[in-house]
Amino acid sequence: MARGWESKSVESQQADAAQSRKPQPEAKGPDPASLALIRKQETLLLSRTRIQRELETSQNPRYREMLNHALADLNTQLTQLMEASNKARAAVAS
């Protein structure tokens, strides 16, 4: 005698459940090196913002000069970091 619709339905549900139990491949996120670059960039940007705010409120000329030097240094570091990031992206794309 042929199998009924109900048994076929139960069989397909069991097969679907077995497939859903299989581990799904994890989505790959950014690699640790690019995460480190992003963290470094965010840290530099936060420092830059803090120094700019201090420059706006400071009155002491020596302190302002020191802040200007720090700001120039941070801008240089950001530029170098962006160049390194662009080179890394270009290497990955190749």
Steps between C-alpha positions, in 0.01 A plus 500: 500500500625848416608738772252767595548876473543534874799269520668683211438829674650371825800366310564835328465683834757268656736554208460879530567481874815292441629756250431790734705328775810502280739776600471797273823649369582812696497827316852628470556844642799722459834340576683592823754718318232721348319519835824619660533769232142613560554519877822696453327742265208553738740561789692758299181673392375520859832644614490750217149611598605543863802709406293721268254568781781584740648736241169685479491561874866543595645842578864418575720554190746226599222250552344598166836448330532157658145412388575617146805272489295211634229568241757505219644172626155338513425620147826343381418173672150499350640562153748215537231270634269581210780431252575166667130414500467583130807287419355208696167530316679514167700187589183313597321609183786374278 
